[in-house]
Amino acid sequence: MKSTFRYIVFLLFGLLCGAISTSASEASAMSNLSDRERLLRTAADFASADKRDAKTAARLKQVASSRNVSDSVAYSTILNYGRDLMAQGRQATAFELFTQLTHINIEDSDEKQYTNFVLGLYLLLGASADEIGMMNLGLEYYTRGLSMAEACKNERMMASFLNNIGVCYFRVKDIKRSEDYIRRSLALNTKHKSRRDLFLNYNNLAEIELGKNHTESALDNSLLALQQLQDQTRQDADLYYYMQSNIGVLYTKKKDFGLAESYLTNAMVHQRELGFNSDLFETYMNFSDLFKAKNMLDSAEYYATQARLITGQLDNAMLVSRAMEQQARIEELQGDYEKSTGLLSAAYALRDSLRMAENRNRMEQCQRIYEIERANSADKSLMAQWNPVVVFFVMFGILVVMIFILVKLFIYKRNRDRAIKEKVALNREIQQVHEKQIQDARRSKEELQQALDLTHRQLTTFTMDKLRSKEIQGDIVADLRKLLLDINPRSKEVRNEIEVIIRKLSRFNAGDDWTEFHYYFEKVNPSFYRRLMDKHPNITEKEKRLCAFLALGLSSKEIAQITFREVRSIESSRNRLRKKLDLAADANLTEYCKEFTM
């Protein structure tokens, strides 16, 4: 057991010595290079790690080995590599490259050229950090670069940093400060007539105006931005179609969906052809918002999915999170709450990991600053006063605190996810119950209406049957009286029998029919006569009967046939009834009577 332990100790010691020896040899080899060569070699080695950057790596190595290349060409080659990475949407890769380059101190280069290189490096560092979700770190680089640009009175770089700082403040909703920084940048760029930078200023002002819900002002600034690129070049193509995509967003806000789709389609087609994947992602998201505004949720979901798919080529977790949130909102509108909750949870988890990465990077940066300060102040070195026991307990305390925070975050996230799921489930149950109640009420109402319509039809049929029976009875009496005139006066027995039949038929009381009609009508409309009498207490029995006929929807001709009266007489009765009910001349008497059945 002891021999095994001793073997492991010796093995670890040997590995450590080998690592130290290798590092020393590498450091010796690098120390033989000039500072500029070391910078180029570092960038070349970084590019060599990815097959996509093979040509760039060869170019960097060629520049590094050449003695005739000026400092400006060397630095431009490195910065252009970083800009290419940004244009391809590989912001995370660009940030890693720039962070490595900031560790290398250059002492044997032209001071002005090196200063311009560092300013460019800070600008790209801030942009890459900002675009991968580490805005606070990006703002630090912008502020550091602005101070450096002010110190050397480089107004072009000052304008660039001011513009980007304004964008950062806009993202945290500090509109006033954001507009102040961007207008300061606009003044400097106007002075130097930098059209590309003026484009960025006007575009950012357009976004600020849109944030203030001033759509027309936003559109004016967008068109001013587009004017700066009238003489469009290949270099400006990304900005030109990016601006077209933004104008499409503004027309979506104005609900001019035709123009919005036209601008977005043109931007999308050219961004695909030119390989502007980062801008294409934004155009897909804008298309998704357009179709969501048009309530075409299937199309909105399609473009949100396309945006999420293209993030696989961008290596940008923040864009993945945004696409997932967009999909979650669309799934929620489509009623798929379970899928929406899953997408939101994944998006939040991704953003939490980005925040942790930002904090970790900031800690590493503080550590590097500490190491530089320690190297420059050897006489005040902390290593001379180092107390391993104190450091151990401090680090242990920090570790405990971090574990506690991570546990708290885990519990919070778990509880939040559970609460979201419970809320979604409860909302779904409430919605189902509500929909069932609405369906039951609608079904009940339809059944009642069908029953009422059936009874009305039965009552109308009954009335018409009574009418036909009266007509038949009248015809029989008329025929018997005619027959009575034709019979021989001497046939007294026959005449007496016919007269008896006529008297029997004549004794038939029509009032019984009206009583029966009144009974059935009240059975269908139990509150009709009560409501009518409450509002018009002086109405007569015949007028109540006429109101009932009108409530059944009978015409004047049909009422005349039922009551054995002339149509003109019925019309006169209706006019008298209208006056008695105190109705206006243009009021519909039939509809008024029907109101008492409801």
LINQUI-V312569 format. One record per pair of residues at least 4 apart in sequence whose ideal C-beta (glycine too) atoms are under 8 Angstrom apart, sorted by sequence separation. I is the first residue (numbers start at 0). J is the second residue. If there is no record, write none. Layout:
I/J
I/J
This chain:
0/4
1/5
2/6
3/7
4/8
5/9
6/10
7/11
8/12
9/13
10/14
11/15
12/16
13/17
14/18
15/19
16/20
17/21
18/22
19/23
20/24
21/25
22/26
23/27
24/28
25/29
26/30
27/31
28/32
32/36
33/37
34/38
35/39
36/40
37/41
38/42
39/43
40/44
41/45
42/46
43/47
44/48
48/52
52/56
53/57
54/58
55/59
56/60
57/61
58/62
59/63
60/64
61/65
68/72
69/73
70/74
71/75
72/76
73/77
74/78
75/79
76/80
77/81
78/82
79/83
80/84
81/85
82/86
83/87
85/89
89/93
90/94
91/95
92/96
93/97
94/98
95/99
96/100
97/101
98/102
99/103
108/112
109/113
110/114
111/115
112/116
113/117
114/118
115/119
116/120
117/121
118/122
119/123
120/124
121/125
122/126
123/127
124/128
125/129
126/130
127/131
129/133
133/137
134/138
135/139
136/140
137/141
138/142
139/143
140/144
141/145
142/146
143/147
144/148
145/149
146/150
147/151
148/152
153/157
154/158
155/159
156/160
157/161
158/162
159/163
160/164
161/165
162/166
163/167
164/168
165/169
166/170
167/171
169/173
173/177
174/178
175/179
176/180
177/181
178/182
179/183
180/184
181/185
182/186
183/187
184/188
185/189
186/190
187/191
188/192
193/197
194/198
195/199
196/200
197/201
198/202
199/203
200/204
201/205
202/206
203/207
204/208
205/209
206/210
207/211
209/213
213/217
214/218
215/219
216/220
217/221
218/222
219/223
220/224
221/225
222/226
223/227
224/228
225/229
231/235
232/236
235/239
236/240
237/241
238/242
239/243
240/244
241/245
242/246
243/247
244/248
245/249
246/250
247/251
248/252
249/253
251/255
255/259
256/260
257/261
258/262
259/263
260/264
261/265
262/266
263/267
264/268
265/269
266/270
267/271
268/272
269/273
270/274
275/279
276/280
277/281
278/282
279/283
280/284
281/285
282/286
283/287
284/288
285/289
286/290
287/291
288/292
289/293
291/295
295/299
296/300
297/301
298/302
299/303
300/304
301/305
302/306
303/307
304/308
305/309
306/310
309/313
315/319
316/320
317/321
318/322
319/323
320/324
321/325
322/326
323/327
324/328
325/329
326/330
327/331
328/332
329/333
331/335
335/339
336/340
337/341
338/342
339/343
340/344
341/345
342/346
343/347
344/348
345/349
346/350
347/351
348/352
349/353
350/354
351/355
352/356
353/357
354/358
355/359
356/360
357/361
358/362
359/363
360/364
361/365
362/366
363/367
364/368
365/369
366/370
367/371
368/372
369/373
370/374
371/375
372/376
373/377
376/380
380/384
381/385
386/390
387/391
388/392
389/393
390/394
391/395
392/396
393/397
394/398
395/399
396/400
397/401
398/402
399/403
400/404
401/405
402/406
403/407
404/408
405/409
406/410
407/411
408/412
409/413
410/414
411/415
412/416
413/417
414/418
415/419
416/420
417/421
418/422
419/423
420/424
421/425
422/426
423/427
424/428
425/429
426/430
427/431
428/432
429/433
430/434
431/435
432/436
433/437
434/438
435/439
436/440
437/441
438/442
439/443
440/444
441/445
442/446
443/447
444/448
445/449
446/450
447/451
448/452
449/453
450/454
451/455
452/456
453/457
454/458
455/459
456/460
457/461
458/462
459/463
460/464
461/465
462/466
463/467
464/468
465/469
466/470
467/471
468/472
469/473
470/474
471/475
472/476
473/477
474/478
475/479
476/480
477/481
478/482
479/483
480/484
481/485
482/486
486/490
490/494
491/495
492/496
493/497
494/498
495/499
496/500
497/501
498/502
499/503
500/504
501/505
502/506
503/507
509/513
510/514
511/515
512/516
513/517
514/518
515/519
516/520
517/521
518/522
519/523
520/524
521/525
526/530
527/531
528/532
529/533
530/534
531/535
532/536
538/542
539/543
540/544
541/545
542/546
543/547
544/548
545/549
546/550
547/551
549/553
553/557
554/558
555/559
556/560
557/561
558/562
559/563
564/568
565/569
566/570
567/571
568/572
569/573
570/574
571/575
572/576
573/577
574/578
575/579
576/580
578/582
582/586
587/591
588/592
589/593
590/594
593/597
32/37
47/52
68/73
84/89
85/90
108/113
128/133
129/134
148/153
168/173
169/174
188/193
192/197
208/213
209/214
231/236
250/255
251/256
270/275
290/295
291/296
293/298
310/315
313/318
330/335
331/336
385/390
538/543
548/553
553/558
559/564
564/569
577/582
586/591
46/52
47/53
62/68
84/90
128/134
148/154
168/174
208/214
250/256
269/275
270/276
290/296
330/336
488/494
521/527
532/538
558/564
559/565
582/588
46/53
228/235
373/380
486/493
520/527
521/528
531/538
559/566
562/569
29/37
32/40
84/92
85/93
105/113
128/136
129/137
148/156
149/157
168/176
169/177
188/196
189/197
208/216
209/217
231/239
250/258
251/259
270/278
271/279
290/298
291/299
310/318
330/338
331/339
373/381
486/494
538/546
553/561
580/588
46/55
47/56
84/93
128/137
129/138
148/157
168/177
188/197
208/217
250/259
270/279
290/299
310/319
330/339
373/382
548/557
549/558
559/568
577/586
582/591
46/56
62/72
63/73
127/137
167/177
228/238
249/259
289/299
548/558
556/566
559/569
29/40
62/73
105/116
126/137
165/176
166/177
206/217
228/239
247/258
248/259
288/299
327/338
328/339
483/494
486/497
532/543
555/566
558/569
577/588
580/591
44/56
81/93
84/96
125/137
128/140
144/156
145/157
148/160
165/177
168/180
184/196
185/197
188/200
205/217
208/220
247/259
250/262
266/278
267/279
270/282
286/298
287/299
290/302
306/318
307/319
310/322
327/339
330/342
531/543
576/588
43/56
46/59
124/137
125/138
165/178
205/218
247/260
287/300
327/340
545/558
548/561
556/569
62/76
125/139
165/179
205/219
225/239
228/242
247/261
483/497
555/569
81/96
125/140
145/160
165/180
166/181
185/200
205/220
247/262
267/282
287/302
306/321
307/322
327/342
482/497
483/498
528/543
531/546
555/570
573/588
43/59
80/96
81/97
124/140
125/141
144/160
145/161
164/180
165/181
184/200
185/201
204/220
205/221
246/262
247/263
266/282
267/283
286/302
287/303
306/322
307/323
326/342
327/343
42/59
43/60
59/76
225/242
58/76
59/77
122/140
142/160
162/180
202/220
224/242
225/243
244/262
284/302
324/342
479/497
483/501
555/573
40/59
101/120
121/140
122/141
125/144
141/160
145/164
161/180
162/181
165/184
181/200
185/204
201/220
202/221
205/224
243/262
244/263
247/266
263/282
267/286
283/302
284/303
287/306
303/322
306/325
307/326
323/342
324/343
327/346
39/59
40/60
43/63
100/120
121/141
161/181
201/221
243/263
283/303
323/343
527/547
39/60
59/80
221/242
225/246
479/500
480/501
121/143
122/144
141/163
142/164
161/183
162/184
181/203
182/204
201/223
202/224
243/265
244/266
263/285
283/305
284/306
303/325
304/326
323/345
324/346
479/501
39/62
40/63
77/100
97/120
101/124
121/144
141/164
161/184
181/204
201/224
243/266
244/267
263/286
283/306
303/326
323/346
527/550
39/63
200/224
221/245
222/246
545/569
549/573
55/80
158/183
159/184
199/224
221/246
240/265
241/266
321/346
476/501
479/504
97/123
98/124
118/144
121/147
137/163
138/164
141/167
158/184
161/187
177/203
178/204
181/207
198/224
201/227
240/266
244/270
263/289
280/306
283/309
300/326
303/329
320/346
323/349
524/550
36/63
97/124
157/184
197/224
198/225
517/544
520/547
545/572
52/80
55/83
218/246
221/249
476/504
516/544
545/573
118/147
138/167
158/187
178/207
198/227
240/269
260/289
280/309
300/329
320/349
475/504
476/505
93/123
94/124
97/127
117/147
118/148
137/167
157/187
158/188
177/207
197/227
198/228
240/270
259/289
279/309
280/310
299/329
300/330
319/349
320/350
517/547
542/572
546/576
218/249
513/544
516/547
520/551
541/572
545/576
155/187
195/227
217/249
472/504
94/127
114/147
134/167
154/187
158/191
174/207
194/227
195/228
236/269
237/270
240/273
256/289
276/309
280/313
296/329
300/333
316/349
317/350
320/353
39/73
46/80
93/127
94/128
122/156
129/163
162/196
169/203
194/228
241/275
244/278
251/285
542/576
35/70
38/73
42/77
118/153
125/160
158/193
214/249
218/253
240/275
247/282
472/507
90/126
91/127
134/170
154/190
155/191
174/210
237/273
256/292
276/312
277/313
296/332
316/352
317/353
39/76
90/127
94/131
114/151
119/156
122/159
126/163
129/166
134/171
154/191
159/196
162/199
166/203
169/206
174/211
198/235
236/273
241/278
244/281
248/285
251/288
256/293
276/313
284/321
291/328
296/333
316/353
542/579
552/589
35/73
39/77
42/80
70/108
74/112
78/116
85/123
115/153
118/156
122/160
125/163
129/167
155/193
158/196
162/200
165/203
169/207
172/210
214/252
237/275
240/278
244/282
247/285
251/289
254/292
277/315
280/318
284/322
287/325
291/329
38/77
70/109
74/113
77/116
81/120
94/133
114/153
121/160
199/238
202/241
206/245
209/248
214/253
236/275
549/588
550/589
90/130
91/131
195/235
198/238
202/242
205/245
209/249
241/281
245/285
248/288
469/509
549/589
71/112
74/115
78/119
82/123
85/126
90/131
115/156
122/163
155/196
162/203
169/210
237/278
244/285
251/292
277/318
284/325
291/332
538/579
552/593
70/112
74/116
78/120
81/123
85/127
240/282
247/289
280/322
287/329
537/579
538/580
550/592
49/92
69/112
70/113
195/238
202/245
209/252
469/512
549/592
550/593
71/115
198/242
205/249
535/579
549/593
74/119
78/123
85/130
535/580
547/592
550/595
70/116
81/127
546/592
550/596
465/512
546/595
45/95
45/96
465/516
42/96
45/99
462/516
461/516
351/408
41/99
42/100
458/516
461/519
41/100
351/412
458/519
534/595
38/100
41/103
457/519
458/520
348/412
531/595
38/103
347/412
458/523
530/595
37/103
38/105
347/415
454/522
455/523
527/595
34/103
454/523
526/595
527/596
34/104
35/105
34/105
524/595
34/106
35/107
344/416
451/523
524/596
34/107
35/108
33/107
34/108
344/419
340/416
343/419
340/419
340/420
337/420
340/423
339/423
337/423
336/423
336/424
462/551
336/426
336/427
462/553
459/551
458/551
459/553
466/560
469/563
466/561
455/551
465/561
463/561
462/561
130/277
86/237
131/315
132/316
130/315
131/316
132/317
131/317
87/274
90/277
130/317
88/276
132/320
86/275
87/276
88/277
87/277
86/277
85/277
88/280
132/350
133/353
132/353
136/357
92/314
131/353
132/354
135/357
90/313
91/314
133/356
88/312
89/313
90/314
91/315
133/357
136/360
87/312
88/313
89/314
90/315
91/316
132/357
136/361
87/313
88/314
135/361
88/315
133/360
136/364
98/360
102/367
